Amino acid sequence: MKLVFFKTPKPKQFNYKPIYYDAEKEELEERKRQLGIGTGNGKNPDLKSMLARNWRRRDRDPSRKKSSKISLFIFLIIIIFLLYVFFFI
């Protein structure tokens, strides 16, 4: 025989399944389905080639390289100024 003076109750279990409805997402999915735009795993070759072409073009853009050099120069000047203020003033 088993003598139990204090019996601890088991925790209650709930079978709650959250339901979420996003009307905008449903409308977007319906429009994509009507237009024939697949929601695949990003395997659209036109999109991939377009993105790759844009990235290559952006890398060859001389104004972008010039602006990045200017921003780097400004950043270095600010760092040097802050170091000067911190150590010498």
PDB file with one MODEL, atoms N, CA, C and O in Angstrom:
MODEL        1
ATOM      1  N   MET A   1       0.838  -1.176   0.000  1.00  0.00           N
ATOM      2  CA  MET A   1       0.000   0.000   0.000  1.00  0.00           C
ATOM      3  C   MET A   1       0.882   1.238   0.000  1.00  0.00           C
ATOM      4  O   MET A   1       1.981   1.279   0.554  1.00  0.00           O
ATOM      5  N   LYS A   2       0.325   2.235  -0.656  1.00  0.00           N
ATOM      6  CA  LYS A   2       1.073   3.458  -0.827  1.00  0.00           C
ATOM      7  C   LYS A   2       0.415   4.558   0.002  1.00  0.00           C
ATOM      8  O   LYS A   2      -0.775   4.822  -0.172  1.00  0.00           O
ATOM      9  N   LEU A   3       1.154   5.197   0.888  1.00  0.00           N
ATOM     10  CA  LEU A   3       0.624   6.282   1.694  1.00  0.00           C
ATOM     11  C   LEU A   3       1.124   7.607   1.118  1.00  0.00           C
ATOM     12  O   LEU A   3       2.328   7.858   1.062  1.00  0.00           O
ATOM     13  N   VAL A   4       0.185   8.448   0.693  1.00  0.00           N
ATOM     14  CA  VAL A   4       0.540   9.742   0.139  1.00  0.00           C
ATOM     15  C   VAL A   4      -0.226  10.796   0.922  1.00  0.00           C
ATOM     16  O   VAL A   4      -1.457  10.800   0.931  1.00  0.00           O
ATOM     17  N   PHE A   5       0.521  11.708   1.591  1.00  0.00           N
ATOM     18  CA  PHE A   5      -0.131  12.739   2.370  1.00  0.00           C
ATOM     19  C   PHE A   5      -0.379  13.993   1.531  1.00  0.00           C
ATOM     20  O   PHE A   5      -1.433  14.622   1.632  1.00  0.00           O
ATOM     21  N   PHE A   6       0.585  14.339   0.720  1.00  0.00           N
ATOM     22  CA  PHE A   6       0.450  15.522  -0.120  1.00  0.00           C
ATOM     23  C   PHE A   6       0.550  15.094  -1.581  1.00  0.00           C
ATOM     24  O   PHE A   6       1.600  14.660  -2.057  1.00  0.00           O
ATOM     25  N   LYS A   7      -0.544  15.227  -2.251  1.00  0.00           N
ATOM     26  CA  LYS A   7      -0.568  14.843  -3.649  1.00  0.00           C
ATOM     27  C   LYS A   7      -0.483  16.117  -4.496  1.00  0.00           C
ATOM     28  O   LYS A   7      -1.334  16.999  -4.378  1.00  0.00           O
ATOM     29  N   THR A   8       0.515  16.208  -5.326  1.00  0.00           N
ATOM     30  CA  THR A   8       0.640  17.381  -6.189  1.00  0.00           C
ATOM     31  C   THR A   8      -0.153  17.136  -7.472  1.00  0.00           C
ATOM     32  O   THR A   8       0.018  16.113  -8.137  1.00  0.00           O
ATOM     33  N   PRO A   9      -1.009  18.077  -7.803  1.00  0.00           N
ATOM     34  CA  PRO A   9      -1.808  17.878  -9.014  1.00  0.00           C
ATOM     35  C   PRO A   9      -0.949  18.065 -10.273  1.00  0.00           C
ATOM     36  O   PRO A   9       0.025  18.817 -10.274  1.00  0.00           O
ATOM     37  N   LYS A  10      -1.328  17.380 -11.311  1.00  0.00           N
ATOM     38  CA  LYS A  10      -0.633  17.537 -12.587  1.00  0.00           C
ATOM     39  C   LYS A  10      -1.065  18.849 -13.222  1.00  0.00           C
ATOM     40  O   LYS A  10      -2.200  19.287 -13.039  1.00  0.00           O
ATOM     41  N   PRO A  11      -0.174  19.468 -13.958  1.00  0.00           N
ATOM     42  CA  PRO A  11      -0.551  20.729 -14.602  1.00  0.00           C
ATOM     43  C   PRO A  11      -1.623  20.499 -15.675  1.00  0.00           C
ATOM     44  O   PRO A  11      -1.660  19.471 -16.350  1.00  0.00           O
ATOM     45  N   LYS A  12      -2.480  21.498 -15.794  1.00  0.00           N
ATOM     46  CA  LYS A  12      -3.534  21.404 -16.798  1.00  0.00           C
ATOM     47  C   LYS A  12      -2.930  21.538 -18.184  1.00  0.00           C
ATOM     48  O   LYS A  12      -1.974  22.288 -18.383  1.00  0.00           O
ATOM     49  N   GLN A  13      -3.477  20.826 -19.118  1.00  0.00           N
ATOM     50  CA  GLN A  13      -3.014  20.906 -20.488  1.00  0.00           C
ATOM     51  C   GLN A  13      -4.105  21.527 -21.340  1.00  0.00           C
ATOM     52  O   GLN A  13      -5.285  21.199 -21.212  1.00  0.00           O
ATOM     53  N   PHE A  14      -3.688  22.419 -22.201  1.00  0.00           N
ATOM     54  CA  PHE A  14      -4.625  23.097 -23.083  1.00  0.00           C
ATOM     55  C   PHE A  14      -4.322  22.708 -24.524  1.00  0.00           C
ATOM     56  O   PHE A  14      -3.162  22.544 -24.901  1.00  0.00           O
ATOM     57  N   ASN A  15      -5.336  22.568 -25.297  1.00  0.00           N
ATOM     58  CA  ASN A  15      -5.183  22.273 -26.715  1.00  0.00           C
ATOM     59  C   ASN A  15      -5.554  23.505 -27.522  1.00  0.00           C
ATOM     60  O   ASN A  15      -6.462  23.471 -28.351  1.00  0.00           O
ATOM     61  N   TYR A  16      -4.838  24.594 -27.268  1.00  0.00           N
ATOM     62  CA  TYR A  16      -5.121  25.855 -27.937  1.00  0.00           C
ATOM     63  C   TYR A  16      -4.348  25.913 -29.242  1.00  0.00           C
ATOM     64  O   TYR A  16      -3.125  25.768 -29.255  1.00  0.00           O
ATOM     65  N   LYS A  17      -5.053  26.122 -30.323  1.00  0.00           N
ATOM     66  CA  LYS A  17      -4.430  26.280 -31.633  1.00  0.00           C
ATOM     67  C   LYS A  17      -4.773  27.675 -32.133  1.00  0.00           C
ATOM     68  O   LYS A  17      -5.921  27.938 -32.491  1.00  0.00           O
ATOM     69  N   PRO A  18      -3.788  28.575 -32.163  1.00  0.00           N
ATOM     70  CA  PRO A  18      -4.080  29.950 -32.570  1.00  0.00           C
ATOM     71  C   PRO A  18      -4.473  30.019 -34.042  1.00  0.00           C
ATOM     72  O   PRO A  18      -3.927  29.306 -34.884  1.00  0.00           O
ATOM     73  N   ILE A  19      -5.423  30.884 -34.327  1.00  0.00           N
ATOM     74  CA  ILE A  19      -5.887  31.102 -35.689  1.00  0.00           C
ATOM     75  C   ILE A  19      -5.638  32.564 -36.014  1.00  0.00           C
ATOM     76  O   ILE A  19      -6.066  33.455 -35.281  1.00  0.00           O
ATOM     77  N   TYR A  20      -4.943  32.806 -37.118  1.00  0.00           N
ATOM     78  CA  TYR A  20      -4.638  34.166 -37.521  1.00  0.00           C
ATOM     79  C   TYR A  20      -5.035  34.319 -38.968  1.00  0.00           C
ATOM     80  O   TYR A  20      -4.677  33.495 -39.809  1.00  0.00           O
ATOM     81  N   TYR A  21      -5.769  35.366 -39.260  1.00  0.00           N
ATOM     82  CA  TYR A  21      -6.234  35.610 -40.620  1.00  0.00           C
ATOM     83  C   TYR A  21      -5.763  36.985 -41.046  1.00  0.00           C
ATOM     84  O   TYR A  21      -6.077  37.983 -40.397  1.00  0.00           O
ATOM     85  N   ASP A  22      -5.020  37.041 -42.122  1.00  0.00           N
ATOM     86  CA  ASP A  22      -4.527  38.298 -42.668  1.00  0.00           C
ATOM     87  C   ASP A  22      -5.201  38.507 -44.020  1.00  0.00           C
ATOM     88  O   ASP A  22      -4.858  37.846 -45.001  1.00  0.00           O
ATOM     89  N   ALA A  23      -6.155  39.425 -44.067  1.00  0.00           N
ATOM     90  CA  ALA A  23      -6.929  39.641 -45.285  1.00  0.00           C
ATOM     91  C   ALA A  23      -6.050  40.169 -46.417  1.00  0.00           C
ATOM     92  O   ALA A  23      -6.230  39.778 -47.570  1.00  0.00           O
ATOM     93  N   GLU A  24      -5.106  41.051 -46.101  1.00  0.00           N
ATOM     94  CA  GLU A  24      -4.229  41.603 -47.136  1.00  0.00           C
ATOM     95  C   GLU A  24      -3.372  40.512 -47.766  1.00  0.00           C
ATOM     96  O   GLU A  24      -3.178  40.490 -48.981  1.00  0.00           O
ATOM     97  N   LYS A  25      -2.863  39.613 -46.938  1.00  0.00           N
ATOM     98  CA  LYS A  25      -2.047  38.531 -47.454  1.00  0.00           C
ATOM     99  C   LYS A  25      -2.873  37.607 -48.343  1.00  0.00           C
ATOM    100  O   LYS A  25      -2.395  37.149 -49.381  1.00  0.00           O
ATOM    101  N   GLU A  26      -4.099  37.337 -47.941  1.00  0.00           N
ATOM    102  CA  GLU A  26      -4.975  36.494 -48.751  1.00  0.00           C
ATOM    103  C   GLU A  26      -5.265  37.144 -50.100  1.00  0.00           C
ATOM    104  O   GLU A  26      -5.272  36.464 -51.127  1.00  0.00           O
ATOM    105  N   GLU A  27      -5.505  38.464 -50.106  1.00  0.00           N
ATOM    106  CA  GLU A  27      -5.761  39.169 -51.364  1.00  0.00           C
ATOM    107  C   GLU A  27      -4.530  39.140 -52.254  1.00  0.00           C
ATOM    108  O   GLU A  27      -4.644  38.950 -53.465  1.00  0.00           O
ATOM    109  N   LEU A  28      -3.352  39.327 -51.665  1.00  0.00           N
ATOM    110  CA  LEU A  28      -2.114  39.299 -52.425  1.00  0.00           C
ATOM    111  C   LEU A  28      -1.891  37.921 -53.041  1.00  0.00           C
ATOM    112  O   LEU A  28      -1.522  37.816 -54.210  1.00  0.00           O
ATOM    113  N   GLU A  29      -2.110  36.877 -52.268  1.00  0.00           N
ATOM    114  CA  GLU A  29      -1.959  35.515 -52.787  1.00  0.00           C
ATOM    115  C   GLU A  29      -2.941  35.255 -53.930  1.00  0.00           C
ATOM    116  O   GLU A  29      -2.587  34.617 -54.921  1.00  0.00           O
ATOM    117  N   GLU A  30      -4.163  35.744 -53.793  1.00  0.00           N
ATOM    118  CA  GLU A  30      -5.168  35.555 -54.856  1.00  0.00           C
ATOM    119  C   GLU A  30      -4.749  36.295 -56.127  1.00  0.00           C
ATOM    120  O   GLU A  30      -4.886  35.763 -57.229  1.00  0.00           O
ATOM    121  N   ARG A  31      -4.240  37.519 -55.977  1.00  0.00           N
ATOM    122  CA  ARG A  31      -3.790  38.274 -57.159  1.00  0.00           C
ATOM    123  C   ARG A  31      -2.604  37.588 -57.820  1.00  0.00           C
ATOM    124  O   ARG A  31      -2.532  37.526 -59.047  1.00  0.00           O
ATOM    125  N   LYS A  32      -1.675  37.073 -57.025  1.00  0.00           N
ATOM    126  CA  LYS A  32      -0.531  36.357 -57.589  1.00  0.00           C
ATOM    127  C   LYS A  32      -0.992  35.124 -58.357  1.00  0.00           C
ATOM    128  O   LYS A  32      -0.482  34.827 -59.437  1.00  0.00           O
ATOM    129  N   ARG A  33      -1.953  34.416 -57.796  1.00  0.00           N
ATOM    130  CA  ARG A  33      -2.471  33.219 -58.447  1.00  0.00           C
ATOM    131  C   ARG A  33      -3.147  33.566 -59.768  1.00  0.00           C
ATOM    132  O   ARG A  33      -2.989  32.848 -60.755  1.00  0.00           O
ATOM    133  N   GLN A  34      -3.905  34.672 -59.788  1.00  0.00           N
ATOM    134  CA  GLN A  34      -4.592  35.078 -61.010  1.00  0.00           C
ATOM    135  C   GLN A  34      -3.612  35.519 -62.091  1.00  0.00           C
ATOM    136  O   GLN A  34      -3.828  35.260 -63.275  1.00  0.00           O
ATOM    137  N   LEU A  35      -2.523  36.194 -61.677  1.00  0.00           N
ATOM    138  CA  LEU A  35      -1.547  36.667 -62.644  1.00  0.00           C
ATOM    139  C   LEU A  35      -0.563  35.581 -63.060  1.00  0.00           C
ATOM    140  O   LEU A  35       0.197  35.764 -64.011  1.00  0.00           O
ATOM    141  N   GLY A  36      -0.571  34.474 -62.369  1.00  0.00           N
ATOM    142  CA  GLY A  36       0.333  33.387 -62.713  1.00  0.00           C
ATOM    143  C   GLY A  36       1.714  33.557 -62.139  1.00  0.00           C
ATOM    144  O   GLY A  36       2.664  32.920 -62.591  1.00  0.00           O
ATOM    145  N   ILE A  37       1.832  34.409 -61.149  1.00  0.00           N
ATOM    146  CA  ILE A  37       3.119  34.607 -60.487  1.00  0.00           C
ATOM    147  C   ILE A  37       3.231  33.551 -59.407  1.00  0.00           C
ATOM    148  O   ILE A  37       2.438  33.517 -58.466  1.00  0.00           O
ATOM    149  N   GLY A  38       4.211  32.700 -59.550  1.00  0.00           N
ATOM    150  CA  GLY A  38       4.388  31.622 -58.585  1.00  0.00           C
ATOM    151  C   GLY A  38       5.031  32.122 -57.314  1.00  0.00           C
ATOM    152  O   GLY A  38       5.788  33.093 -57.325  1.00  0.00           O
ATOM    153  N   THR A  39       4.729  31.463 -56.235  1.00  0.00           N
ATOM    154  CA  THR A  39       5.373  31.781 -54.960  1.00  0.00           C
ATOM    155  C   THR A  39       6.453  30.762 -54.692  1.00  0.00           C
ATOM    156  O   THR A  39       6.651  30.342 -53.552  1.00  0.00           O
ATOM    157  N   GLY A  40       7.153  30.364 -55.737  1.00  0.00           N
ATOM    158  CA  GLY A  40       8.206  29.351 -55.615  1.00  0.00           C
ATOM    159  C   GLY A  40       9.305  29.795 -54.689  1.00  0.00           C
ATOM    160  O   GLY A  40       9.211  30.838 -54.041  1.00  0.00           O
ATOM    161  N   ASN A  41      10.327  29.010 -54.632  1.00  0.00           N
ATOM    162  CA  ASN A  41      11.429  29.277 -53.716  1.00  0.00           C
ATOM    163  C   ASN A  41      12.451  30.225 -54.321  1.00  0.00           C
ATOM    164  O   ASN A  41      13.652  30.036 -54.127  1.00  0.00           O
ATOM    165  N   GLY A  42      12.008  31.226 -55.040  1.00  0.00           N
ATOM    166  CA  GLY A  42      12.916  32.184 -55.637  1.00  0.00           C
ATOM    167  C   GLY A  42      13.658  31.610 -56.836  1.00  0.00           C
ATOM    168  O   GLY A  42      14.783  32.024 -57.119  1.00  0.00           O
ATOM    169  N   LYS A  43      13.055  30.677 -57.534  1.00  0.00           N
ATOM    170  CA  LYS A  43      13.723  30.029 -58.646  1.00  0.00           C
ATOM    171  C   LYS A  43      13.315  30.636 -59.974  1.00  0.00           C
ATOM    172  O   LYS A  43      13.326  29.954 -60.999  1.00  0.00           O
ATOM    173  N   ASN A  44      12.958  31.903 -59.969  1.00  0.00           N
ATOM    174  CA  ASN A  44      12.591  32.595 -61.193  1.00  0.00           C
ATOM    175  C   ASN A  44      13.878  33.026 -61.894  1.00  0.00           C
ATOM    176  O   ASN A  44      14.572  33.913 -61.397  1.00  0.00           O
ATOM    177  N   PRO A  45      14.218  32.420 -63.041  1.00  0.00           N
ATOM    178  CA  PRO A  45      15.506  32.739 -63.669  1.00  0.00           C
ATOM    179  C   PRO A  45      15.583  34.182 -64.159  1.00  0.00           C
ATOM    180  O   PRO A  45      16.665  34.768 -64.163  1.00  0.00           O
ATOM    181  N   ASP A  46      14.451  34.769 -64.574  1.00  0.00           N
ATOM    182  CA  ASP A  46      14.479  36.157 -65.021  1.00  0.00           C
ATOM    183  C   ASP A  46      14.836  37.089 -63.871  1.00  0.00           C
ATOM    184  O   ASP A  46      15.624  38.019 -64.039  1.00  0.00           O
ATOM    185  N   LEU A  47      14.266  36.841 -62.728  1.00  0.00           N
ATOM    186  CA  LEU A  47      14.541  37.678 -61.567  1.00  0.00           C
ATOM    187  C   LEU A  47      15.996  37.541 -61.141  1.00  0.00           C
ATOM    188  O   LEU A  47      16.650  38.534 -60.823  1.00  0.00           O
ATOM    189  N   LYS A  48      16.502  36.317 -61.134  1.00  0.00           N
ATOM    190  CA  LYS A  48      17.889  36.103 -60.733  1.00  0.00           C
ATOM    191  C   LYS A  48      18.852  36.800 -61.683  1.00  0.00           C
ATOM    192  O   LYS A  48      19.798  37.454 -61.244  1.00  0.00           O
ATOM    193  N   SER A  49      18.614  36.661 -62.976  1.00  0.00           N
ATOM    194  CA  SER A  49      19.523  37.284 -63.938  1.00  0.00           C
ATOM    195  C   SER A  49      19.437  38.808 -63.858  1.00  0.00           C
ATOM    196  O   SER A  49      20.445  39.499 -64.005  1.00  0.00           O
ATOM    197  N   MET A  50      18.229  39.330 -63.623  1.00  0.00           N
ATOM    198  CA  MET A  50      18.064  40.774 -63.505  1.00  0.00           C
ATOM    199  C   MET A  50      18.818  41.307 -62.276  1.00  0.00           C
ATOM    200  O   MET A  50      19.495  42.332 -62.361  1.00  0.00           O
ATOM    201  N   LEU A  51      18.701  40.614 -61.142  1.00  0.00           N
ATOM    202  CA  LEU A  51      19.402  41.045 -59.939  1.00  0.00           C
ATOM    203  C   LEU A  51      20.912  40.970 -60.123  1.00  0.00           C
ATOM    204  O   LEU A  51      21.635  41.883 -59.726  1.00  0.00           O
ATOM    205  N   ALA A  52      21.386  39.888 -60.721  1.00  0.00           N
ATOM    206  CA  ALA A  52      22.826  39.749 -60.940  1.00  0.00           C
ATOM    207  C   ALA A  52      23.336  40.848 -61.867  1.00  0.00           C
ATOM    208  O   ALA A  52      24.407  41.409 -61.634  1.00  0.00           O
ATOM    209  N   ARG A  53      22.582  41.157 -62.910  1.00  0.00           N
ATOM    210  CA  ARG A  53      22.988  42.208 -63.847  1.00  0.00           C
ATOM    211  C   ARG A  53      23.041  43.564 -63.147  1.00  0.00           C
ATOM    212  O   ARG A  53      23.976  44.337 -63.355  1.00  0.00           O
ATOM    213  N   ASN A  54      22.030  43.853 -62.312  1.00  0.00           N
ATOM    214  CA  ASN A  54      22.008  45.125 -61.590  1.00  0.00           C
ATOM    215  C   ASN A  54      23.164  45.240 -60.607  1.00  0.00           C
ATOM    216  O   ASN A  54      23.755  46.310 -60.468  1.00  0.00           O
ATOM    217  N   TRP A  55      23.490  44.150 -59.926  1.00  0.00           N
ATOM    218  CA  TRP A  55      24.598  44.185 -58.973  1.00  0.00           C
ATOM    219  C   TRP A  55      25.930  44.387 -59.687  1.00  0.00           C
ATOM    220  O   TRP A  55      26.781  45.137 -59.209  1.00  0.00           O
ATOM    221  N   ARG A  56      26.117  43.726 -60.821  1.00  0.00           N
ATOM    222  CA  ARG A  56      27.352  43.926 -61.580  1.00  0.00           C
ATOM    223  C   ARG A  56      27.453  45.356 -62.081  1.00  0.00           C
ATOM    224  O   ARG A  56      28.522  45.963 -62.036  1.00  0.00           O
ATOM    225  N   ARG A  57      26.337  45.891 -62.557  1.00  0.00           N
ATOM    226  CA  ARG A  57      26.329  47.260 -63.062  1.00  0.00           C
ATOM    227  C   ARG A  57      26.639  48.240 -61.936  1.00  0.00           C
ATOM    228  O   ARG A  57      27.360  49.215 -62.146  1.00  0.00           O
ATOM    229  N   ARG A  58      26.102  47.990 -60.749  1.00  0.00           N
ATOM    230  CA  ARG A  58      26.328  48.872 -59.614  1.00  0.00           C
ATOM    231  C   ARG A  58      27.796  48.842 -59.199  1.00  0.00           C
ATOM    232  O   ARG A  58      28.346  49.866 -58.791  1.00  0.00           O
ATOM    233  N   ASP A  59      28.435  47.674 -59.299  1.00  0.00           N
ATOM    234  CA  ASP A  59      29.850  47.573 -58.943  1.00  0.00           C
ATOM    235  C   ASP A  59      30.732  48.350 -59.909  1.00  0.00           C
ATOM    236  O   ASP A  59      31.779  48.863 -59.512  1.00  0.00           O
ATOM    237  N   ARG A  60      30.328  48.444 -61.164  1.00  0.00           N
ATOM    238  CA  ARG A  60      31.130  49.145 -62.160  1.00  0.00           C
ATOM    239  C   ARG A  60      30.834  50.635 -62.209  1.00  0.00           C
ATOM    240  O   ARG A  60      31.480  51.361 -62.965  1.00  0.00           O
ATOM    241  N   ASP A  61      29.882  51.104 -61.432  1.00  0.00           N
ATOM    242  CA  ASP A  61      29.487  52.511 -61.468  1.00  0.00           C
ATOM    243  C   ASP A  61      30.587  53.373 -60.838  1.00  0.00           C
ATOM    244  O   ASP A  61      30.851  53.244 -59.643  1.00  0.00           O
ATOM    245  N   PRO A  62      31.249  54.267 -61.635  1.00  0.00           N
ATOM    246  CA  PRO A  62      32.361  55.059 -61.079  1.00  0.00           C
ATOM    247  C   PRO A  62      31.914  56.083 -60.038  1.00  0.00           C
ATOM    248  O   PRO A  62      32.670  56.383 -59.115  1.00  0.00           O
ATOM    249  N   SER A  63      30.707  56.624 -60.165  1.00  0.00           N
ATOM    250  CA  SER A  63      30.263  57.613 -59.178  1.00  0.00           C
ATOM    251  C   SER A  63      30.062  56.958 -57.814  1.00  0.00           C
ATOM    252  O   SER A  63      30.272  57.591 -56.779  1.00  0.00           O
ATOM    253  N   ARG A  64      29.659  55.701 -57.815  1.00  0.00           N
ATOM    254  CA  ARG A  64      29.479  54.984 -56.555  1.00  0.00           C
ATOM    255  C   ARG A  64      30.830  54.775 -55.876  1.00  0.00           C
ATOM    256  O   ARG A  64      30.939  54.931 -54.659  1.00  0.00           O
ATOM    257  N   LYS A  65      31.858  54.423 -56.645  1.00  0.00           N
ATOM    258  CA  LYS A  65      33.179  54.230 -56.065  1.00  0.00           C
ATOM    259  C   LYS A  65      33.717  55.543 -55.509  1.00  0.00           C
ATOM    260  O   LYS A  65      34.343  55.570 -54.449  1.00  0.00           O
ATOM    261  N   LYS A  66      33.470  56.629 -56.233  1.00  0.00           N
ATOM    262  CA  LYS A  66      33.953  57.932 -55.791  1.00  0.00           C
ATOM    263  C   LYS A  66      33.265  58.337 -54.493  1.00  0.00           C
ATOM    264  O   LYS A  66      33.914  58.841 -53.576  1.00  0.00           O
ATOM    265  N   SER A  67      31.957  58.120 -54.411  1.00  0.00           N
ATOM    266  CA  SER A  67      31.232  58.503 -53.198  1.00  0.00           C
ATOM    267  C   SER A  67      31.675  57.651 -52.016  1.00  0.00           C
ATOM    268  O   SER A  67      31.733  58.141 -50.887  1.00  0.00           O
ATOM    269  N   SER A  68      31.990  56.380 -52.263  1.00  0.00           N
ATOM    270  CA  SER A  68      32.445  55.542 -51.156  1.00  0.00           C
ATOM    271  C   SER A  68      33.817  55.988 -50.673  1.00  0.00           C
ATOM    272  O   SER A  68      34.094  55.924 -49.475  1.00  0.00           O
ATOM    273  N   LYS A  69      34.684  56.439 -51.579  1.00  0.00           N
ATOM    274  CA  LYS A  69      35.996  56.934 -51.173  1.00  0.00           C
ATOM    275  C   LYS A  69      35.860  58.214 -50.363  1.00  0.00           C
ATOM    276  O   LYS A  69      36.576  58.407 -49.380  1.00  0.00           O
ATOM    277  N   ILE A  70      34.953  59.084 -50.765  1.00  0.00           N
ATOM    278  CA  ILE A  70      34.747  60.343 -50.039  1.00  0.00           C
ATOM    279  C   ILE A  70      34.206  60.062 -48.638  1.00  0.00           C
ATOM    280  O   ILE A  70      34.654  60.664 -47.662  1.00  0.00           O
ATOM    281  N   SER A  71      33.248  59.151 -48.546  1.00  0.00           N
ATOM    282  CA  SER A  71      32.686  58.846 -47.230  1.00  0.00           C
ATOM    283  C   SER A  71      33.735  58.197 -46.332  1.00  0.00           C
ATOM    284  O   SER A  71      33.758  58.461 -45.130  1.00  0.00           O
ATOM    285  N   LEU A  72      34.602  57.355 -46.890  1.00  0.00           N
ATOM    286  CA  LEU A  72      35.673  56.757 -46.109  1.00  0.00           C
ATOM    287  C   LEU A  72      36.637  57.833 -45.607  1.00  0.00           C
ATOM    288  O   LEU A  72      37.055  57.796 -44.449  1.00  0.00           O
ATOM    289  N   PHE A  73      36.987  58.771 -46.450  1.00  0.00           N
ATOM    290  CA  PHE A  73      37.874  59.868 -46.073  1.00  0.00           C
ATOM    291  C   PHE A  73      37.262  60.704 -44.945  1.00  0.00           C
ATOM    292  O   PHE A  73      37.954  61.042 -43.984  1.00  0.00           O
ATOM    293  N   ILE A  74      35.985  61.036 -45.052  1.00  0.00           N
ATOM    294  CA  ILE A  74      35.293  61.808 -44.012  1.00  0.00           C
ATOM    295  C   ILE A  74      35.265  61.029 -42.707  1.00  0.00           C
ATOM    296  O   ILE A  74      35.481  61.596 -41.637  1.00  0.00           O
ATOM    297  N   PHE A  75      35.000  59.737 -42.793  1.00  0.00           N
ATOM    298  CA  PHE A  75      34.967  58.893 -41.604  1.00  0.00           C
ATOM    299  C   PHE A  75      36.325  58.868 -40.916  1.00  0.00           C
ATOM    300  O   PHE A  75      36.402  58.962 -39.691  1.00  0.00           O
ATOM    301  N   LEU A  76      37.385  58.742 -41.686  1.00  0.00           N
ATOM    302  CA  LEU A  76      38.724  58.737 -41.101  1.00  0.00           C
ATOM    303  C   LEU A  76      39.055  60.065 -40.438  1.00  0.00           C
ATOM    304  O   LEU A  76      39.666  60.081 -39.370  1.00  0.00           O
ATOM    305  N   ILE A  77      38.666  61.171 -41.046  1.00  0.00           N
ATOM    306  CA  ILE A  77      38.907  62.486 -40.444  1.00  0.00           C
ATOM    307  C   ILE A  77      38.166  62.611 -39.118  1.00  0.00           C
ATOM    308  O   ILE A  77      38.716  63.136 -38.150  1.00  0.00           O
ATOM    309  N   ILE A  78      36.949  62.144 -39.064  1.00  0.00           N
ATOM    310  CA  ILE A  78      36.173  62.207 -37.817  1.00  0.00           C
ATOM    311  C   ILE A  78      36.833  61.355 -36.738  1.00  0.00           C
ATOM    312  O   ILE A  78      36.933  61.783 -35.588  1.00  0.00           O
ATOM    313  N   ILE A  79      37.285  60.155 -37.097  1.00  0.00           N
ATOM    314  CA  ILE A  79      37.947  59.275 -36.125  1.00  0.00           C
ATOM    315  C   ILE A  79      39.234  59.920 -35.606  1.00  0.00           C
ATOM    316  O   ILE A  79      39.494  59.894 -34.403  1.00  0.00           O
ATOM    317  N   ILE A  80      40.031  60.490 -36.492  1.00  0.00           N
ATOM    318  CA  ILE A  80      41.275  61.147 -36.077  1.00  0.00           C
ATOM    319  C   ILE A  80      40.975  62.324 -35.151  1.00  0.00           C
ATOM    320  O   ILE A  80      41.664  62.510 -34.148  1.00  0.00           O
ATOM    321  N   PHE A  81      39.974  63.104 -35.470  1.00  0.00           N
ATOM    322  CA  PHE A  81      39.586  64.237 -34.620  1.00  0.00           C
ATOM    323  C   PHE A  81      39.144  63.758 -33.239  1.00  0.00           C
ATOM    324  O   PHE A  81      39.544  64.330 -32.226  1.00  0.00           O
ATOM    325  N   LEU A  82      38.323  62.715 -33.195  1.00  0.00           N
ATOM    326  CA  LEU A  82      37.859  62.196 -31.900  1.00  0.00           C
ATOM    327  C   LEU A  82      39.024  61.652 -31.071  1.00  0.00           C
ATOM    328  O   LEU A  82      39.066  61.854 -29.858  1.00  0.00           O
ATOM    329  N   LEU A  83      39.963  60.967 -31.714  1.00  0.00           N
ATOM    330  CA  LEU A  83      41.132  60.474 -30.990  1.00  0.00           C
ATOM    331  C   LEU A  83      41.964  61.637 -30.453  1.00  0.00           C
ATOM    332  O   LEU A  83      42.454  61.578 -29.326  1.00  0.00           O
ATOM    333  N   TYR A  84      42.124  62.685 -31.247  1.00  0.00           N
ATOM    334  CA  TYR A  84      42.868  63.864 -30.802  1.00  0.00           C
ATOM    335  C   TYR A  84      42.198  64.493 -29.585  1.00  0.00           C
ATOM    336  O   TYR A  84      42.864  64.814 -28.601  1.00  0.00           O
ATOM    337  N   VAL A  85      40.895  64.667 -29.654  1.00  0.00           N
ATOM    338  CA  VAL A  85      40.152  65.269 -28.540  1.00  0.00           C
ATOM    339  C   VAL A  85      40.249  64.385 -27.304  1.00  0.00           C
ATOM    340  O   VAL A  85      40.417  64.889 -26.194  1.00  0.00           O
ATOM    341  N   PHE A  86      40.148  63.103 -27.481  1.00  0.00           N
ATOM    342  CA  PHE A  86      40.163  62.181 -26.346  1.00  0.00           C
ATOM    343  C   PHE A  86      41.520  62.138 -25.660  1.00  0.00           C
ATOM    344  O   PHE A  86      41.586  62.123 -24.431  1.00  0.00           O
ATOM    345  N   PHE A  87      42.598  62.119 -26.426  1.00  0.00           N
ATOM    346  CA  PHE A  87      43.917  61.957 -25.833  1.00  0.00           C
ATOM    347  C   PHE A  87      44.631  63.269 -25.500  1.00  0.00           C
ATOM    348  O   PHE A  87      45.443  63.292 -24.574  1.00  0.00           O
ATOM    349  N   PHE A  88      44.363  64.343 -26.208  1.00  0.00           N
ATOM    350  CA  PHE A  88      45.153  65.548 -26.024  1.00  0.00           C
ATOM    351  C   PHE A  88      44.396  66.707 -25.402  1.00  0.00           C
ATOM    352  O   PHE A  88      45.009  67.733 -25.109  1.00  0.00           O
ATOM    353  N   ILE A  89      43.157  66.598 -25.198  1.00  0.00           N
ATOM    354  CA  ILE A  89      42.417  67.718 -24.578  1.00  0.00           C
ATOM    355  C   ILE A  89      41.861  67.305 -23.245  1.00  0.00           C
ATOM    356  O   ILE A  89      41.211  68.105 -22.572  1.00  0.00           O
TER     357      ILE A  89
ENDMDL
END
